[in-house]
C-alpha cells in the first residue's frame, strides 16, 4: 500500500489521541454508510486503546445500516440534544468524519463551533473548510473509511483494529464504491479490502444488508419512481426522477428507502447522468450520479450550492419540488459539452 499521508500530520494526530481522555466522533446530517462506518470504525479502535469515546450524529441513520456493530450506541442530536451538548462541552478532542463543512452538521453545528478543544477532520470531499486544527483531506480516495484505514495503519494500529471496527470500515467502503464498482482506480483499495477480510469481516453479509436487501415498501416505491416518475432526456443522455412527500408517504417511506435509487438510471445503456429530487419536510434533497466523469458535482454546486465528487454529488434546495426540477431541467443543456464521446443514438431509450 502506497504511503500518501504526511508523517508530521499523522504524528500530531497520534499526540492528540494520546493526550485525550474524552473523545467525540461525529459525521454529517443524513448519514450514509461511509459516514457511519468511519465514525463507528474509529469508535471501536479508540475503545480498544482504552479511550472514552462518544459518537454524536445530527439525525437518524438509515435502518439498513443497523447491523453495524455499535449502531445502537450512537447518540442522535434530534432525540438527545442535552446529552450531545454535554459531551461536546466535555470533549478534549473532536474527530469529524466524512464532511467538509461545519454546516453539514445541520442543527448540531453550534455544538462544534462552540467547542474549544482540538478538532480533527477526516474526509474525502473536495474543498474542505479550514475549521479543524488538523485536516486529513483526500478527495481522490474512494471513501472516508479507506482514508481512516490508511491513517490507522500509519499510526501502527492495524493490530488493534478488531472485527467490529473492520466491519464498520468495510461497510463504508462497500457502500461508497457500490461494492467496488466505482471510485476504485487505485489498486491499493483491494489491498485494504484484503486486510479487512483478514480480520474476519463477512463482506457478502455487508453487501446483502447494506446494498441489496430492502423492505417491500421500499421496493414498491422504487418501482413506482422508475415506472412513473423517471424523465429521460435523450439528447442529453440524462435522467431525472422526482418524488414528493405524498408519494413517499403512500409507500410508507422510511429513511434509507430511496438509497441507491439515483443510481438506477445510470444502469441504462446510453444514460450518462441521473438526478433524484426528493421532497423532504424542510427542503428538496438533490442526489446526482454519473458515469464517464460527467461532473454532476459542478451542476450541484452551481445550481444549488451543493457539491461532492465528480460522479457522485448532492445538495439541498430550499424551495418547492417543482421549482427545483425546473431549475435543473432548464440548466442541463448548458452542461452538454461535458458529454464527451457519447453516441447520439436514440434507440438506447426505446422500450
Secondary structure, 3 states (H helix, E strand, C coil): CCCCCCHHHHHHHHHHHHHCCEEEEEECCCCCHHHHHHHHHHHHHHHHCCCEEEEEECCCCCHHHCCCCCHHHCEECCCCHHHHHHHHHHCCEEEEECCCCHHHHHHHHHHHHHCCCEEEEEECCCCCCCCCCEEEECCCCCCHHHHHHHHHHHCCCHHHCCHHHHHHHHHHHHHHCCCCCCCCCCCHHHHHHHHHHCCCCCHHHHHHHHHHCCCHHHHHHHHHHHHHCEEEEHHHCEEEEEECHHHHHHCCCCCCCCCCHHHHHHHCCCCCEEEEEEECCCCEEEEEEECCCCCHHHHHHHHHCCEEECCEEEEEECCCHHHHHHHHHHHHHHHHHHCCCCCCCCHHHCC
